[in-house]
Amino acid sequence: MNATKSLRVLIADDESIIRMGLRTILTELGHTVYSAADGLEAVTLAYREQPDLAILDIRMPFRDGLEVAQEILKHRPIPIIILTAYNESALLDRAANIPVQGYLIKPVKRDDLITTMRIAIATFNQQRNLAEKVDELEEKLTARKLIERAKGILIRSGMGEEEAYHHIQMSARARRTTMSKVAQEIIDRELRHIKH
């Protein structure tokens, strides 16, 4: 997600003057804007329009900005910026538990909005890349554990350690699959054998 390209931005604030001010700035910057006057409308728009970024007022009728943020993030992770008129420590403590990428104090200045959006998008992308790397490492660790376990089974059946590894590797290549899949099959076969 690039800060300079045209984005689909969801604005949710119960004060029409704030919505109009944000819409004007964002439209001038070339973004497409969807605006909601309350939390329920914000959730509905988020589902329907699939925005790239959301700017949510912390206090709104029906559902506050943090509830809306959680609802949006459950279905489609996007950068979220919280709008607040004052320092509300209890609400901001709650915000710390949600992956929110930025805060704006009302009234919002054009430069503050641009900077906060850039930072929010960059932070969101970093967090997403980090999460992908963690998933990748967890997958590799799981695969390594499976391969080690399968090697142990093959070693007990009379193969040497290198031979066992080579057997799993060659089976995976021959069948165009992963070594972890072959390892899992060896483990499953062993478990079936033990049961019978």
Order of alpha helices (4+ residues) and beta strands (2+ residues): beta-alpha-beta-alpha-beta-alpha-beta-alpha-beta-alpha-alpha-alpha
